[in-house]
Every structure is written in structure tokens, then in C-alpha cells.
Amino acid sequence: MAKTGAGRKLGRKTGFRFAMLRSLTTELFRYEQIQTTFPKAKECSRMAEHLIATAKKGDMNARRAVARDLHDPDVTKKLFDVLSQRYATRNGGFTRVFRLQNRQGDNAQMALIKLIA
């Protein structure tokens, strides 16, 4: 993921923010749904959409670009073998974010982010 100024800052410095987004996205691809706070879910959705669109190209350059952001080779393999085939005919909208109830401890808005089946 290119380090640009676009997107939410999420109260973190740049390196920590990108590490957190990479981790969230990796877990989203591994389990196909995760629960997190709403702003994090929206940013994770942006990153996941971009990575799926890149993986659909299927060439070696796309594989290297995706592997740069996903630090788990098994998840990268799943993205190219399973998920890119699932979304081959779809032009976008690979993820969906659902709002959930607020978290009891700090009243943060929670969300469920899922990959579309």
C-alpha cells in the first residue's frame, strides 16, 4: 500500500497505522470476516479492495505487490488461488461493512467487515 496522506489517521503514527491495517487485512483474508471499530473497518475495506483488484491481474508483479502488504505467504496464496477466482467477474465491491452495537467499555462504534460471497 502506497504511503500517501489519504485516509484516516486513526490516532496512530504512519508506521504503526500501516502495520495495523496490514494485520487487519491479512486476518480479513484469512477468516473472511472480522470485527473491529467502524473507522478501522472502513480503512481495512479500502486496502482489501485494492489488494483484491491487484490480485485479479494474476501476474508476478501483482503477486509481489500483494506480498509486500500481506506478510503471510499462506494468505497471499489464498488471495491469488481462491479469492481472485471468486471475484473474477466482479468489478468492485468485494467487501461489506456492517455497523454493530457500541462496545460496552468505551462506547466505540463497532463494525463487522466481510468478504462478499
Residue pairs with C-beta under 8 A, 6 or more apart in sequence:
1 18
1 21
1 22
1 47
1 50
1 69
3 14
3 18
7 43
7 46
8 39
8 42
8 43
9 17
10 17
10 20
10 39
10 40
10 43
12 20
20 40
21 40
21 43
21 44
21 47
22 47
22 69
22 70
22 71
24 34
24 36
24 40
24 44
24 47
25 44
25 47
25 48
25 51
25 69
25 70
26 70
26 71
26 72
26 75
27 34
28 34
28 44
28 48
28 95
28 113
28 115
29 48
29 51
29 70
29 75
29 78
29 79
29 83
29 115
30 72
30 74
30 75
30 78
32 114
32 115
33 112
33 113
33 114
33 115
34 44
34 112
34 113
35 100
35 110
35 111
35 112
35 113
36 44
36 110
36 111
36 113
37 103
37 108
37 109
37 110
37 111
38 97
38 99
38 108
38 109
38 110
38 111
40 111
41 97
41 111
41 112
41 113
42 97
42 111
44 95
44 113
45 95
45 97
45 113
47 69
48 94
48 95
48 113
48 115
49 92
49 93
49 94
49 95
51 66
51 69
51 70
51 79
52 79
52 83
52 84
52 87
52 94
53 92
53 94
54 62
54 65
54 66
55 62
55 63
55 66
55 79
55 80
55 83
55 84
56 62
56 84
56 87
56 88
58 80
58 84
63 76
63 80
66 76
66 79
66 80
67 73
67 76
70 76
70 79
83 115
86 117
87 94
87 116
90 116
93 116
94 115
94 116
95 113
95 114
95 115
95 116
96 113
96 114
96 116
97 111
97 112
97 113
98 111
98 112
98 113
98 114
99 109
99 110
99 111
100 109
100 110
100 111
100 112
101 110
102 108
102 109
102 110
103 109
103 110
